[in-house]
Amino acid sequence: MAQMYTRPSTWQHWLAAALMTGVSAVASLKKPHLYYNEFLGNPSYETLLSKNFGDWVDLGRDDQYVVSPVEREVLDNVYSEVASHTYLHRPSGRRIMLTIGYVAEIRGVRQVHRPESCYSSRGFKISEPVPESLKIGNSNINLFRLTAIKDDRKERITYWIRVGDRTIGWPPIRVNAARMNMALHGYIADGLLFRISEITVNERSPDQLQNKFIADFLGTYNQKSRTTFVGNSSGT
């Protein structure tokens, strides 16, 4: 026997209406309407970059050796800003290449691109990225290390990705989780790729030197400025 339809009572109508109104109000409150880029003060990373600090000397832009995060012809459609500099370590004569790719608003084609996909597209053979946590001051930075090889060039790479207020751990899906978390706090997330590398055909302990570069580099900034590179939290 077919079940008879029972018309909801008046109080049920009012309850349903109240619930829908509440859900709409919460959704409106949670809809992101602030840009985290503005919270950070609309940073210009080319201007922010420290020049000479500690044992490091800025050699300026050196695009001849730096593998771009994306192809030049689509660069402007992907990143809001790209800054690439090479730093000389005076005691050893070794060079660290730094590239920062910044997206003021992660949306559509404007995404933070992981170096492993870029290097692969340029014909490099790459190792599996290894996630690590590096403690610098009060920050635990989630970063990744990998090696890229092409012909006689062997490059050791360390990078991290910041989305909003945190650096992103493994797996990569956490990028979207971080964006959602920022949205729940009312922010449209920005994104930053901080990548350093060294051509290491005959070099030893590249990770140790890169750790030193990161510590020395971040050590030149106050807490507010450091936030633009590593966020506020200890990561996810």
C-alpha positions in Angstrom: 0.0 0.0 0.0 1.3 3.4 -1.0 2.3 5.7 1.9 0.0 8.6 2.3 1.5 12.1 2.1 1.1 14.2 5.2 1.0 17.9 4.9 3.6 19.6 7.2 2.1 21.5 10.1 2.5 25.3 10.4 5.2 25.0 13.0 7.2 22.7 10.7 7.0 25.3 8.0 8.3 27.9 10.4 11.1 25.6 11.6 12.2 24.8 8.1 12.2 28.5 7.2 14.2 29.4 10.3 16.8 26.7 9.5 17.2 27.9 5.9 17.6 31.5 7.1 20.2 30.4 9.6 22.2 28.4 7.0 22.0 31.4 4.6 23.3 33.7 7.3 26.2 31.4 8.2 27.1 31.0 4.5 27.1 34.8 4.1 29.3 35.2 7.1 31.7 32.6 5.9 31.9 33.8 2.3 35.5 35.2 1.8 35.5 38.9 1.2 38.9 40.0 2.4 42.1 39.5 0.4 45.0 38.1 2.4 47.3 40.0 0.1 45.9 43.2 1.5 46.2 41.9 5.1 49.9 41.4 4.3 50.2 44.9 3.0 50.3 44.1 -0.8 53.9 42.9 -0.6 56.3 43.5 -3.5 58.9 40.7 -3.2 61.4 42.2 -5.5 61.5 45.2 -3.1 61.4 43.0 0.0 64.3 40.8 -1.0 67.3 41.3 1.2 70.4 42.2 -0.7 73.6 41.5 1.2 73.3 39.7 4.6 75.6 37.6 6.7 78.0 35.8 4.5 75.8 36.2 1.4 76.1 38.7 -1.4 73.3 39.4 -3.9 74.6 38.9 -7.5 71.3 40.2 -8.9 69.1 38.5 -11.5 70.7 35.5 -13.2 68.1 34.0 -15.4 70.7 32.1 -17.4 70.9 29.4 -14.8 67.5 29.7 -13.1 64.8 27.4 -14.3 61.6 29.5 -14.4 58.6 28.3 -12.5 56.6 28.5 -15.8 57.3 29.3 -19.4 58.0 33.0 -19.9 55.1 33.5 -22.4 52.5 32.5 -19.8 54.3 33.9 -16.8 52.1 37.0 -16.5 48.9 34.9 -16.6 50.0 32.6 -13.7 51.9 34.8 -11.2 51.3 38.3 -9.9 55.1 38.6 -9.4 58.3 36.6 -9.9 61.6 37.5 -8.3 64.8 35.6 -9.1 68.2 36.4 -7.7 71.5 34.5 -7.2 73.4 34.8 -3.9 77.2 34.2 -3.4 78.3 32.5 -0.2 81.6 34.3 0.3 83.3 31.8 2.6 82.9 28.9 0.1 82.3 30.6 -3.2 79.2 28.6 -3.8 76.0 30.1 -5.3 72.4 29.7 -4.2 69.7 30.6 -6.7 66.4 32.0 -5.2 63.1 32.2 -7.0 59.9 33.6 -5.6 56.6 33.1 -7.4 53.7 35.0 -5.9 50.0 34.8 -6.6 47.9 37.6 -5.0 44.7 35.6 -5.4 44.7 31.9 -6.0 41.9 31.4 -8.6 41.6 29.9 -12.0 44.9 29.7 -13.9 46.6 31.7 -11.1 48.1 28.8 -9.1 51.3 28.1 -7.3 53.3 25.7 -9.5 55.5 23.0 -8.0 59.1 22.9 -9.3 59.0 19.2 -10.0 56.4 19.7 -12.8 58.4 22.6 -14.2 61.8 20.7 -14.2 60.2 17.6 -15.8 58.7 19.7 -18.6 62.2 21.1 -19.3 63.6 17.5 -19.7 65.1 17.1 -16.3 65.0 13.8 -14.5 63.8 14.4 -10.9 63.8 12.5 -7.7 60.6 12.1 -5.6 60.1 15.2 -3.5 60.8 14.5 0.1 58.8 16.5 2.7 60.6 17.8 5.7 60.0 20.3 8.5 62.6 22.9 9.2 62.5 24.9 12.4 63.6 28.5 12.0 63.0 30.6 15.1 59.4 30.1 16.1 58.3 28.7 12.7 58.2 25.1 11.6 58.4 25.4 7.8 57.0 22.6 5.8 59.3 22.2 2.8 60.3 19.7 0.1 63.6 18.6 -1.3 64.4 17.0 -4.6 67.2 16.6 -7.1 67.0 17.4 -10.8 69.5 16.1 -13.4 69.9 16.9 -17.0 73.1 16.1 -19.0 76.0 17.2 -16.8 73.9 19.5 -14.6 72.8 18.2 -11.2 70.7 20.6 -9.2 69.6 20.3 -5.6 66.3 22.0 -4.8 64.5 23.1 -1.7 61.2 24.7 -1.8 58.1 25.5 0.2 54.6 26.7 -0.7 52.7 29.2 1.5 49.0 29.5 1.1 47.5 32.3 3.3 48.9 31.9 6.8 50.7 28.6 6.6 53.2 26.5 4.7 51.8 23.4 3.1 52.8 19.9 3.9 52.2 16.6 2.1 50.0 15.6 0.3 49.5 18.4 -2.3 45.8 18.3 -1.8 46.5 20.3 1.4 46.8 23.4 -0.8 43.0 23.3 -1.3 42.4 22.5 2.3 44.4 25.6 3.3 42.4 27.7 0.8 39.2 26.5 2.4 40.5 27.2 5.9 41.3 30.8 4.8 37.8 31.1 3.3 36.2 30.0 6.6 38.0 32.9 8.2 36.8 35.3 5.5 39.9 35.5 3.4 40.6 35.0 -0.2 44.0 33.2 0.0 47.2 34.3 -1.7 50.0 31.8 -2.6 53.8 31.9 -2.6 56.5 29.6 -3.9 59.8 30.0 -2.2 62.5 28.0 -4.1 66.2 27.8 -3.7 68.6 25.6 -5.5 72.3 24.9 -6.1 74.1 23.3 -9.0 75.9 20.6 -7.1 78.0 18.4 -9.5 80.9 18.2 -7.0 79.4 20.0 -4.0 78.9 18.3 -0.6 76.1 18.8 1.9 73.9 21.0 -0.3 71.0 20.7 2.2 73.1 22.0 5.0 74.1 25.1 3.0 70.6 25.7 1.9 69.3 25.5 5.5 71.9 28.1 6.4 70.7 30.3 3.6 67.1 30.0 4.7 68.0 30.8 8.3 70.2 33.8 7.4 67.7 35.1 4.9 64.7 35.0 7.2 66.8 36.3 10.1 67.1 39.6 8.3 63.3 40.3 8.7 61.1 41.2 11.6 58.2 39.0 12.5 55.7 40.9 10.4 57.8 40.9 7.3 58.7 37.2 7.8 55.0 36.4 7.7 55.0 37.3 4.0 57.4 34.4 3.4 56.3 31.7 5.9 53.0 32.8 7.3 52.0 32.9 11.0 51.4 29.3 11.9 53.6 26.3 12.3 52.2 24.8 9.1 49.9 21.9 8.4 
